[in-house]
Amino acid sequence: MSSRPNRKRSELVFAALLGLGTACKPKPSGIPPLCKYDMASDAELESKALPPLTWLKVVSPSVEHTTMTRQGPLKDACARVVDEVREMPTCPAARIETVTKANDVVEAKDLVIAQVGADQTVLWAATDELVDGEAYGSIALARWTERGIEIHGTGAVQGYREGARMRLHHASGIPVLVLESDRCDAQRKCTRIGQFVPLLARKFREVPVFEAGRGCIGRAQFPLTRATEVKIDNRWVRRFRMSRSIELVNEGVVLTDLVTVEDFDGENPNNPPTPFRRATSTRPLLLGDTQFELRDEDLYDRVLRDYGNVRPDR
């Protein structure tokens, strides 16, 4: 399923979109924008900032701002209708189910903003709240100029909005949105999720993930923590914990996992746990033309499989 990106094209696109200006005034990017807005005041041009509701109007023009509701089909920052077909035919596990909550009102807090360079901003208008806890809405890569704002990337993203933090990096030479946010259940127990959305042909598009030995495993969403307890026998319980970090290095995006395994004595619950195993792994997240690829097996799954039914050595 692997495919190689056009390296020369990828590097040119990446350099153009992520190049940082060093002078006080923004420099032209050298690539024509998808669209532009010469609308900012002198103070806004100086500060390179707009009020949230103004940004929302730019990023999601389908939102009617007197009623704060979406009118008609979802449109991107260049007022083009977004293709809302979110199925991935090559990977049934990556199918995206979306049911919008009834009577959901758009609010200024639905806008997630991240500065990703001296003159560049990524903005996600997560205006549609979904029943599964995710949110959906248009996204834009905006660049400040001497006269206003240029739009260099558009599309739509579905992900978790709560506690959202966005960055822009690259994988295999292609710009990639890195979204970290919280997935919370009804009891407010939350898990941090890392999500990756590539910018392909200047459009943010979700692609599936293929893992070595397993094929397609679903969307490019990864929990950053996992934990499981396994009863080994009538006395001992084994606890597995995983902590995952997202490393943005020169080579691209790397997932670094730490898995620890401890045994607990059920007959003496006040005793400290006994360390059983500790393992780490580093996996680059590679990007082909149509999918992400992980060339190694998930460490947590492997450790759980190998040691989930092993009796303590006493």
N, C-alpha and C positions, 0 to 999 in steps of 0.2 A: 504493500500500500504506500510505500515511500515515494516521494517525488522531490526533486531538487529545485529550489527557487532560482530564478535568474539573478545571480549574485551582483552583476554590474548594475542592473536596474534597481535591485533592492537597496544597494548602497547609495545610489543617487537619490532615491526617494527618501531614505532614512536621513541622509545628510541634509536634504532640503527641508524636511519637516522638523528636524530636531536641532538644526544649527542654532547656536545662541549668539545673538548680537552683543557686542562689547561696548558700543558707543551709547551715549545717552539717548539718542533717538533710534527707534527701530529701523533696521536696515531691510530693504526689499529681500524677499526670500528667493527671488529668481524664478519661481514657478507661479504662473497665473493662479489666482484664487478661484474657487468654485463660485463664489459670490462675495460681495463686500458691502459694508455699511459705513458710509461717511456721516455718522450721526452723533459722535461723541463731542462733549464740550471740551474747552481748553483744559479745564481742571481734570476731567476724566481722562483725556489724552496724557496729561502729565502723570497722573497716578496709575494709569493703565487699569482702571477699575470702573465698573458700572454697578448700579444698584441691582439687587437680586431680581426684582420684577422686570427690569429692563433686559437683563440677560435672559430671563425666561421668555420674554417676547421674541428675542433673537433666536434662541435655540429651538423653541417649540412654537412656531407661528400658528399652529392649530388650536392653541389655548386662547379662549375668549377672555380678555382680562377684566371685563366688568363683572362677569359671573364666575370667573375662575373655573371654567369647565372646558373640556375639549370639544371642539365643534368639527364634525366631519372626520375624514381619515387623518391619520397621523402624518404630519409633514416635518421635513427636516429644516435645518437652519437656512437653506436656500429655497424654502417654500415648495419643495418637491415632495410628492406623496411617497412615503416610505413603504417599501415592499414588506408587508407584515407576515409573509409566509416563513414560519420559523421551524419547519421540519428539516431534518437532515437525512435524506434518502439513503446515504451510505452507512448510516449508523442509527438503527432504531432506538438504541439506548440513549441517544442524545435528543430524542423527541422533546419538544418544549410544549408543555401544556399550559395554557393561559386562560384563566377565567378572572375577569375584573370584578372587584368588589363593587357592590351596588352603592350608589349615592356617594362615591368617592369624590371629594372636593380637592382641586389643585391648590397647593399652598406654596409660599415662597421657600419653605424648608424642603420642598421636593427637589430643589436645584442643588446639585453637588458640583462644587467648583474646585479645580486644582491647577495651580500654576506649574507648568512643565518646562519652562524655559524663561529666559529673560523677557521675552515678548509674547509668549505663547500660553494659552489657557485651554484646558479641556473642561467642558461643561456638559453635565448629564442632567436632563430634565426628566427625572423619574416620576412622571406625573400619574401613571396608572398603577394603582395598588392592586395586587393580585391576591386571590384567596390563599395561595400557597405560601404567602409571606414575602414573595419577591415583588419587585416593581419594574415597570417597563416605560420607556420613553426615549425621545430623540437625544442624540449626543452630537457635539461639535468640537472640532479643533479650531480654535480661533487665534489669530495672530494680530497683534497691534501694529498699526502703521502710523505714519505722521498725520494721517487724515482721519483714521477711524479703525475699523476692524475688517480683516479678511478671514474668510472661512476656507480652511484647507482640508477639512475632513468632516464627513457627516455620517448619518446612519442612525441606528437605534440599538439600545442595549437593554437586556433583561437581567436583573441580578438583585442582590439584597442591598437596600438603601441605608439601613440603620448603621450608624457608625462608619459610613463609607469613606474610604481614602483612595484617591486615584493617583496613578503615576503613569508615565509614558516611557517605555523602554524599547527593546527590540528582541526578536528571536529569529535566528537565521537571517539577519539583515533586514527584517521587516518590522516596521513600527508596531508595537503591541500595547494596548491598554492593560494596565495591571490594576485591578479593582480588589481591594480588601474591605470586607464588611461583615456584619454580624447576622447570622441566621438564628432566630430566637423562636422557642416554642411557646405554648400558651402559659407555661409556668415561668416564663422569662429566663429560661436557661439558654444561654447563647453559645454558639460555636463560631469562631472566626473562619471566614471562607475567603480563599484566594481565587480570583477569576481572571481569565486572560482572553482578550478579544483583539484579534489582529486588525490592522488598518490596511485593507487590500484595495488597491486602485482608489485610494482616498475615501473608502467607505468602511466603517467599522462593521465586521461580519463575524458572527460566531461560527466556529468550526469544531468538529468533534476531535476527541483525543484517542489515539491508538497506542496501546501499551504492549510491550514485548510479551509474547506468549499468550495474550488474552484478546488481542484484536481491539475493536472499538469499545471503550469503557464509558462513553458518555460525553457530556459537555465539559468544557475546560474550566470546571469548578472543583476546587480541592479543599477539604477541611484542613485547617492548620493545627488542629488537635484531635486526637482520638483516644478512647480508653475502653477497655473491656476487662471483665473479670471472668475467670474460668474456674469452676470447682474441680480440683484435681482428684480429691478423694473425700472421705467423710470428715477429714480434718483440715486439709490445706486448700487455700484459695490462691490462685495466681492472677496477678493484676498486670495488664499490658497498658502502657501509655506511650503515645506518640506526640512529639512536638515537631512541627514543620516550619521552616523559615523560607522566605522567598528572597533569593540573592540576585540582585541586578548587577551583573559584572560586565566587563568589556565584551566577553564572548556571547552574552545574552542573558536569558533567564535560567536560573538554576534552582531546583527544589532540594533543600537539604533537610533530611529527616533524622531525628534521634528517637530511638525506641528503647525504653527501659522495661524490664520484667522483674517483678518482685513477688515473693511468696509470703502469705500471711497464715499464721497459725490460728485456726478457729478455736482451738481449745485454750489458747492463751492470747486473747485479743489485745492485751496491753503490751505484749512483746513487740519490739520493732520489727519491721519486715526484713526478710532475708533477700539480698540482691541475688538474682538468678542469671539474667543476661542484660547486656547493654550493647547496642549496635547503632551504627550511623550509615547513611548512604547519601550520595550526591548524584542528582539526575538532571542533566540539561533538558530543558523543554524546547524541542526542535520544531520548526514549522516548515511543512512542505507546501505544495500549491493548494491543497484542499483539507489538510488536517494537521493537528499537532501530533508529535510523536515522542514517546518515552521509551528508550531502548533497554531499560532495565525494569525488573519486576518491582512492584511496590514493597518496600521493606516491611511495613507493618503487617501486611497480609502474609508475607513469607514467614515472619517470626511467629505470628499467631498460628499459622498452619504447622510450623515445625515444633513449637513448644506448647501449644494449647492443650495437648493431652499427655504431656510428659510428667511423670510423677516426680516429686522432689527427691533429690538424692540425699538421703539421711543416713 
